[in-house]
Amino acid sequence: MSGKTTGYFLRRSLCPCNLLGPLHMRRISANASRPCSSSEPTKQGNSVKRSQFIPAAESKHDWVGPPHRLSNLRPIIYHIPENETELEKQLRTLRQETEDWNHAFWTNQNITFNKEKDAFVLSQLKEKGLTERDEKGRKRALNSEEMAVFYKHFLDENCIRHANYNK
């Protein structure tokens, strides 16, 4: 790989970037703000925010970003060595594919968890004859014993999914 094509890829954020000679922003696909694998331009809305961070071209290390808001996983910008071998490229690609798979799993799992938790809390409050908010407008919460029922139920229902994830 030549010095001109040495690049960094930021995955799992609203702002994938690619460093190719002069600074060019990598295109974002329309679905779930994931980076496109092709170099062809994609249509995108103007509402996508882009990060201003790009590691220095002379950087020789991977860069780790802040946790993603849905998956809670930290995106990594992988360093691509100038003389990267085909085997090193395969390893880097496999690492990135594994990260993408983990990101997709935990994004889906966390969204499902939060939706089910909110529904559980609302149902328990209705059972008690309470509204979602108190007199001062603050959101009501259940105590730890009441939430333990939900946590156990959620883990029991997702036991197979978690076991498959850990294979």
SULJO-V663745 format. One record per residue. RES is the residue in one small letter. SS is DSSP state (@ for helix, = for strand, . for the rest). PHI is phi as a letter, one per 40 degrees, with the letter a starting at -180 (999 if undefined). NEAR is the number of other ideal C-beta (glycine too) atoms within 8 Angstrom. Layout:
{{RES SS PHI NEAR} {RES SS PHI NEAR}}
This chain:
{{m . 999 9} {s . c 6} {g . c 5} {k . c 6} {t . c 7} {t . c 11} {g . a 8} {y . b 13} {f . b 12} {l = c 14} {r . b 13} {r . f 11} {s . a 11} {l . c 8} {c . a 10} {p . c 11} {c = b 14} {n = b 10} {l = b 11} {l . b 8} {g . f 4} {p . c 4} {l = c 5} {h = b 8} {m = c 8} {r . c 11} {r . c 10} {i = b 13} {s . c 10} {a . c 6} {n . c 5} {a . f 4} {s . f 8} {r . c 10} {p = c 11} {c . c 11} {s . c 3} {s . c 4} {s . c 3} {e . c 6} {p . c 4} {t . b 9} {k . c 4} {q . a 8} {g . c 4} {n . c 4} {s . c 4} {v . c 10} {k . c 6} {r . b 8} {s . c 10} {q . c 4} {f . c 7} {i . a 8} {p . c 10} {a . c 4} {a . d 6} {e . c 4} {s . c 8} {k . b 5} {h . b 5} {d . c 7} {w = b 10} {v = b 7} {g = c 10} {p = c 3} {p = d 7} {h . c 12} {r . c 3} {l . b 8} {s . c 11} {n . g 7} {l . c 11} {r = c 8} {p = c 11} {i = b 10} {i = c 13} {y . c 10} {h . c 11} {i . b 10} {p . c 9} {e . c 8} {n . b 5} {e . c 9} {t . c 6} {e @ c 5} {l @ c 6} {e @ c 9} {k @ c 10} {q @ c 8} {l @ c 8} {r @ c 11} {t @ c 8} {l @ c 8} {r @ c 9} {q @ c 11} {e @ c 8} {t @ c 8} {e @ c 12} {d @ c 11} {w @ c 8} {n @ c 10} {h @ c 13} {a @ c 8} {f @ c 9} {w @ c 12} {t @ c 11} {n @ c 8} {q @ c 10} {n @ c 11} {i @ c 9} {t @ c 8} {f @ d 9} {n @ c 8} {k @ c 8} {e @ c 10} {k @ c 10} {d @ c 8} {a @ c 8} {f @ c 9} {v @ c 12} {l @ c 9} {s @ c 8} {q @ c 10} {l @ c 12} {k @ c 8} {e @ d 6} {k . c 6} {g . g 4} {l . b 6} {t . c 6} {e . c 6} {r = b 7} {d . c 7} {e . c 3} {k . c 4} {g . g 5} {r . c 6} {k = c 5} {r . c 11} {a . b 5} {l . c 8} {n . c 6} {s @ c 5} {e @ c 6} {e @ c 9} {m @ c 9} {a @ d 8} {v @ c 8} {f @ c 12} {y @ d 8} {k @ c 8} {h @ c 8} {f @ c 11} {l @ c 9} {d @ c 7} {e @ c 6} {n . b 9} {c @ d 8} {i @ c 6} {r @ c 8} {h @ c 9} {a @ c 8} {n @ c 7} {y @ c 7} {n . c 5} {k . c 4}}
